Amino acid sequence: MTALALRRPIPLFALAALASVVASLCIGAFPVGFGQILSAIGLSSTPLDDTTAAVLYAIRAPRVFAAFAVGAALAAGGAAMQSLFRNPLADPGLLGVSSGAALAAVSTIVLGEKVMHVVPPDLRPWCLPIAAFLGGLAATVVVYRIAAREGVTLVGTLLLAGIAINALTSAGIGMLVFVADDQQLRTLIFWTMGGFGSVTWVAIAPALLILLISVPTLLPTAHLLDALALGEREAGHVGVDVERLKKRLVAQVALAVGAGVAISGIVGFVGLIAPHIVRLLLGPSHRTLLPAAALFGGAFLVLADALARTMVSPAELPIGVLTALVGGPFFLWLLASRAARGGL
């Protein structure tokens, strides 16, 4: 299977991602058959009844496609961060991108009503993703500047700075939870644990548009990241503007992850697991790593969402809990294996 994946990796990953999307559309408290999915997309002449159409179009489809887009953004962003810092432990969550975006988004939810009246109604849906993007970008820039010394990224300092940013943003979120009213509190408690339960097409349209722009624009950087893997000096010798590449990647990852956080809340470890597994399967070439990681991350989060809404039905398990249950042990294994080889 691995040899076949090495010859034609992207079509196989795309097929697996499509299968995960179809399976997730079918799975739920209200089961939907594969034939009904074909009818919904116009490949079958059998008409859908009103109930099935409402479940598919208004409830299940937006959350499935949102889960795929967020998973792809987190995975592609994680792959880019790992390549930028040349360390497989790097992850948007560990480096403060997710928590910075979360703090900005929570601030918008709790405090935004005081200034929202001055924002035109057509622009109000964009406030949350834009705030999340700016928060993620600010956190990333702070962490990167602390860890960078004379063009060298200090991995230990990087992780410690990320931990500090996560602690500070958690304190800020805690203060905002303290001043939130009951309605905001109910929203924030579930939102900070991650989930797609309240997703609708209208609510996620702005953030999805940002994801559709930011994730594909990471793909053309593949050859630059391959050169960067040789070292910053070597990449500069072959014509790569390293500092410009760093700034570009920081902005793109913050944009993608910030928009993802605005849709789903905090979903951890996807940016760590997906690129590392794909790298083990396909190797380090970013021409295959970036698109395959995006497809794998999207499929992973789609299946995790399907599990979250069926495990304890009719209740719904926060998706951040599931990804942490999988990602926590995986991260510890990765940390232990690197320590056994004499590095961190």
N, C-alpha and C positions, 0 to 999 in steps of 0.2 A: 504493500500500500504506500509506503514511504517513497519507493522508487517511482511509482506512478505519479504521486503528488509532486515529486521533484521535476518530472517532465511537463506536467500540465497542472500547476498548482492553483492558479486563479480560477479556472472554470470549475474545478472540484470544490473549492471553497465557496464559490458563488452558488453552486448547486446545493451544497449543504445549508447555506444561508437561506436559500429559497425554501428548502424543505422545512427549516425551522419556522419560517414565517407562516407557511401553509398549516403546519401542525398547530401553531399557536392560535391561528384563526379558527381552527376546528375545536380546540380544547376549551372547556369552560363549563360553568353550571348549566348553560344552555348549549347542548352539543350541536355542532354544525357539520354536515357531511361534506366530503370532498366534492361531490357533484354539485352541492349548493355553492361552494367556492367557485367552481367553474361557471355556474350561472351568474354569479355576482360580477365576474370579470368579462362576461359576454362570450364565453367559450362553450356555452350550452344553451339550448333553446328552452329548457325547463324554467318556468318563472319561479321567482322566490316569493314566499308568502310574506306578509307585512312584518310579522314578528321577527323572522329570520333576517330580513333586510335591515330592520332597525338595529338588531344586535350587531350585525356585521359592519354596517356603514357608520353608525353613530357611536358605538361603544367599543367594539373589539378592534376594528381596523385602526383607529387613531392611536390607541395605546400600543398596538403591535408595531406600527411603523415608527412611533416615537421611541419605543424601546430599542428598535434596531438602529435608529439614527444616533441615539445617545450612546449605545454600546460601541458603535463604529467610531464615534468621536473620541470616546475615552481610550479605546484601544489604539487608534492612530496617534492620538496625542501622547499616550504612554510610549509608543514605539519611537516617536520623535524625541521625547525627553530622554529616553534611555540612550539614544544615539547621540544627542547633543552633549550629555554628560558622560557618555561612554561608560555607563554602569547599568546593569540589568535591574538594579534595585530602585532605580528612579521611577517615579510614578506621579501623576498629577496630584493625587491625594496626599502622598507623603511630602511633596514639595510645597504644599499650601495653596495650590491653584483651586482645588475644590472648596476648601474651607474659606478662602478669600472670596470666591464667588458666592458661597452660601451666606457669608456675613452681609455682603452687599444686597443679595436678594432678600434676606430676612429684614434688613433695614428698610428696603422698599415696601415690603408687606406691612411692617409695623408703623413706620413713619411716613410712608409715601402718601397716605391719605391727606396729610396736612398740606402737601404741595401739589397733589394730583389735579386740583381744580384749575391750575394754571396751564396744564398740559392739554393740548387739543385732543378731543376724544379719539380721533383716528390714530393718534400716536401713543395712547396709553398702553396698548398691548406690548409695545416695544420697550417700555420702561424697565420691566423686570429683566429680560435678557441683556439689555445694554448695561444695566447696573451689575449684573452677574459677571459680564465680560470685563468691565472695568475693575471689579473686585479681584477677579482671578488674575488679571494682568498685573495689578499692583502687587499682589502677593508674590507672583513669580519674579517680578523685577527685584523686589527686596531680597528674596532668597538667593537669587542668582548673584546679585552684587555683593552680598555677604560672603558667598562661597568662592567668588572669583578673585584670584590674586595673581597679578602679572600674567594674565592670559591662561592661568591654570585653574581648573575647577577642583577644589578640595572636597572630596566625596564625604568625608566625615563631617566637615563644616556644613556641607549642603544638607545632609540629613538632619543635623542638629538645628540648623536654621529652619528647616521645614517643620520640625517638631515644635519649635518656639512659635512659629507663625500659626500652626494649628491650635496651640494652647491659647494664644492671644485671641484668635478669631472665635474659639469656643467660649471664651470669657465674654466676648462681645455679644455673641448669640444668646448666652445666658442672661445678660443684662436686658436684652431686647425681649426675651421671653418673660422676664420679670415685669416689664412695663406693658406687655401686650394685654389686650382685653380678652374676654373669654372666647369670642369667635376667632380672633387672630391666634390665640393659644392653641385651639384645636387644629387649626391649619398648620401651624408651625411644628407641633409635636410630630405629626405624621410626615410633614414635608422634610424635616431634618433627618428622618430615617430612610427617605427615598421611597418612591412609589409612582405608579402611573394610574392610580385609581380615579383621579379627577381630570384626566386628559381628555380634551375635546379638540376638534380640528381648529376651531376659532382660537382657543387658548394657546395652542402650541404653534400656530402658523408662523409668527415672527421668529421664534427660536429655531424652528425647522428650516426656515429660509437661511438663517445664519449658518446652520450646520451644513446645508447643501452647498454653501459657498466655501466654508472654511475647511471642511474635510478633504474635498477633491484637490484643493490648492496645496495640500501637503504632498501630494503624489509627485509633482515635478521636482521636488527637492531630493528625490531618491539618489541621484548620482552625486549630489553635493554631500549627502550624508555618508555615502560610501567613501568619498574622499576624506571626509572628516574623521572617519573611523581609523585612518592611518595616523592621525595626529593633526593638531592645528597647524603646526609649521609645515608639515608635508602637504596638507590641503592647500595652504597658501601658495606653495611652490607650484602646484598644478593649476593655479588660477582662481581658486575659491576665495571670495571675500568673506573670511571667517566671521568677522564681527557683524557684517551685514546679515549673514546667514543666522547667526545667533539671535539677533533682534527679530528677524522675520519669524523664526520658529517660536520664539517666546510669544509673540503677538498672535500667531495662528493657533497655538495650543491654548492660550488663554481664551481666545474667541470661541474655539470649539468646546472646550470644557465648561466655560462660563455659560454658554447657551444650553449645554446639556444639563447643567445644574439647575438652570432656570426652568427646565421641563420636569425633571425627575427628583430634584433635591440631591442630597449627597448619596452617591452610589460608589462605594469603594472597591478597590482591588482589580477592577476590570482592566484598567490601564497597565497593571502589573502582570496579570495572568496571561492575557491574550497575546501580547507581543512576545513574551518569553516562550510560550508553547509553540507559536509559529516559528520562532527562531530556531528552536530545537528540531522542528520538522523540516524546515526549508533552508536553513542556513541564514547568514547575516546580510545577504544582499537586499538592500532596501527597495529595489525594483519589484521584488515579490513580497518583502516583509510588510511594507506599508499597506498595500491593498489587501493582502491576505489577513493581516492583523485586524483591519477594519471589518472585513467580512466575518471573521471569527468572533470578534468582540460583539458585533451586532447580533449574530446568531446566539451567542452565549447569553446576552441580556434578554433576548426574546424568550428563550427557553426558561430563564430564571423568572421572568415575569409570569409565564404560564404556570410555573410551579407555585409562585407566590399566591396566585389567585385561586388555586385549586387545593393546596395542601390542607388548609383549615377552613374550606368553604362551609358556610357562606361568608365567613370573615375573610380578610385579606392580610397576608403577612407582608410587612414592609420589605421591599426588595433589597434594601441596604443590609438587612439582617442576613439574607441568604448569601449575598456576595461576600459578606464578611466571614460567614461560616466556611465558605470555600477558600476565599483569598487569604484569611489569616493563617491557617495551617500551611498553605502553599508558600506564603512569604517566609514563615519560619523555616520550612524545608530549604528554600532558596538561600536564606541567610546562613543556615547551618552548613550547607554544601559549600558555599563560598568560604566560610571560616575554616572548613576542613582542608581547603586548597591553599589556605594561607593568605586570603585576601578578604576585603570588605568593600 
